Amino acid sequence: MNRAALLMSLVLIFDPLCPCQAMKIGMMSDPEWFQEAANKLLLLEYDNSLGGSSGMQLTEALGRMALATMTGLDGFAVIILEQENPPLRLTQETVEMLAKRQHCPVVIWGELYEQKGRIFVVSHLRFVADAAPTNAHPLEISWIMKQPESTEPRRATAALPTHQIDFAPITISRDNLESLDRLWNKAFILREAPLDSSIKTGELTRGSPYYVIGATNGWTKLKVREGGEGWVRLGELGQNEAFKESIGVVLFAQGMMQHLAWSTEAPVSFDRYLMDYAPRQPSMNHALAHLLSGFSSYMDSSLNRRESIVPIKQHFEKARLLLPNAASPVNSLAVALFSQEADSAMGAMEAKQLEKDLIRTIKTENDSDAVRNLAILYQLPRAQDYFSSPEQTFMKARETNLGVLRDLEKQFTRRKQ
Amino acid sequence: MDGQSPSPQNPKPVVKLTPFSLIGVSVGLLLAAVALLVWAKTPQHYVGAFFLFALLGAVVTFGFLGATGVFKTRNSQLGGSAGVLVTILTILLKFIGAGELHEIKGVVYLNEGVVPKARIILLETDRLGNEQSIEPKDNGQFRFTVSGKKKEYKFRIIIPDAGETNMIAVANREWLTLKVDSKTLSQGSKEPLADLQQLCQVENAACTVFLFDYLHEQLGPDELQTFQNLQAGRLDKDIRYDLESRKLLEGGIDFRVRRCSTSIKDSLSAKAAASTLRVPAVVWGFIKKMPDNKLVSVTTITFLDQQALDFASREDIGSDVTALVGLERSIQGAPLAIAALVVGDLYIRKGNVELARKTLLYAQELANGVSPKDKADFMKVVNSRLEGLEARNPAVHLQPIGGP
């Protein structure tokens, strides 16, 4: 790390402005920035295989949009890291290493290919659990069943199928590239008032951190470390129709960060993402948005569970159709149905379908959550009614399957160890 | 009049130059101007060359006016030639203004360090000095003066004893960066597959699929290079990220698609290449430009099983290489399906039954990306592995109580 970065990090540790909304562009090898900020988003320079600054420009634009549009979080900071020479190959390991060093649980990066004046942008997002604050909302849902014959309560759980998602490529044309340049130049100018015609009070300097101190009508008031302050259109890129597609990844990251921070705005962000962006995305991306929307609503204690469970189940059902071989949507449906069952009986058809789906995912993925969830399904107080078998037949079949499930759980635990 | 001092009433007469002195001065100026123009490296050099051309015009005019007697006085003769100098210089300088002469500079890297020695050629320019040698003392740096700004510049980089490649650099930064991967250097006229092991070195062959240069027809070298580079970058990154996003690259499996800069002509050579390189599969193909300028490509993947199997993609058609590579859509098709099969096999070898099954089921989902005539063969390979895994599935005895 160079001396300037060391000094800056020392200044920021004792920064009177934090916790804050802030942004900083650093280098991949930098130590942690904004140690005081509770919620940090990390963006890594988009890889431009042909060289040039478009990758960094796009990354910075996305970071600014995140900063300008984030709601429902206190102490939010955006950290952008620029590649050094030689560049770091961004693999699962290196992305996680950077996320842990910066204590950022959500990381965005990507690639762009420039050809004949067009840019093709591919984005990725990764959730790094080890970098999340200890009090973060978990990225799983659960339901606890107290069994009369057992002192140990059994816990049904559903986790996400993945922690990394890809976004469908977007294309930016030459005309839009030129308008990006114009917007870019404009977005560096600080003005005295939130008006394009207002007096220029200064300019943002790359590499120097800045802090959000106000916002109105698409304008953001910034304080720059050097002492200046002024209004700037930080999120203007997001309002430009040509770049609308590129902010899908920002919206997804916002939803994820809101979820981690227990913000009730997370389902709103995911529902907006599902409406505006998800249909064009790969199935894993689309399914994950449904699951996260369902998870956020499920964990929102302000919602009436009896009323909210139907749309939650619909989200999980859609995810199940998108990922037919994955255990996660089936486990999520199981948790939602068990939770509903505490208030009113689920339908026999639903229970039978759930049993079939759980067995299929146990056979395909050998998923340990599905094993536990199936055992709970068999031990629900109304289980016999759901499977409509004579009592003796049901008890015998249940004991056989519970025996298999116990063996499976032991085997999976051994394999994990 | 000789010997009299000039006065306003009695002005100096014109200077009459001898033909020998006029021709001598003109030739000297012409040579100097042309030399300066040819070797110009900075805008100042161009201005100097244009000034010499204007001076040449002025000298010729001066001699012409003296010899013909059009003007009677020396002042008029001087004024006439000065006028010609200014006129020519004004006209020539306008060309500099229109072309916006400026310097482009950059650094050539070979793998992770600066290139020690290379020849760099600036392509698509009408400049004569479009070629430079990079010596160890240059630290990989080069500089060219170009007229007219461009968003991107094309270069050919020739590295002694290593090969050559064409690259495009986007002119968004003060210093252009040209990163050459020695594995992507073309060997020019070498016989295909002659030095395969030297040409396509890889650390972990079991996790690597090689992409060979496509055979081509009616395609320019730049267009072909662009296609190959985009295809290699895309397949490597997008397949890896897609598998990572499904948690299918666990336990240190580092799946990669690497470029091998030689061509494969048929399945027999493809099988030989895969065996020699000990990789599970090789990608090769054919690309052609049609009379209507549309591009057509066919990609074949030779997969080494007990016998070599060829799985072809559907025929891709595009108006340019970006459409052909499919940059505007997520990765799909035979390359992704076969990558899943390759990774599934790696998990089987490692004894990781769960991940093997999960990966092969994903390969099964992707089977539609393989061409219809090869789909049955592909499914046969995937299903045979899944059946083998089923015998080791501990959950096989679990049956629904609620009926099938």
Interface residues (C-beta under 8 A of the other chain):
Chain A: N48 S49 L50 G51 G52 S53 S54 Q57 P86 T91 Q92 E111 Y113 E114 Q115 K116 G117 R118 F120 V122 H124 P161 T162 H163 Q164 I165 D166 A168 P169 T171 P282 M284 N285 P324 N325 A348 A351 K352 E355 K356 I359 I362 K363 T364 E365 N366 Y378 Y386 F387 S388 S389 F394 A397 R398 N401 V404 L405 D407 L408 Q411 R415
Chain B: Y109 E112 K151 E152 M167 I168 A169 V170 A171 N172 R173 L176 T177 L178 K179 T226 N229 L230 G233 R234 K237 D238 R240 Y241 D242 E244 S245 R246 K247 L249 D254 D320 V321 T322 L327 E328 R329 S330 V353 E354 R357 K358 L361 Y362 E365 N393 P394 A395 V396 H397 L398 Q399 P400 I401 G402 G403
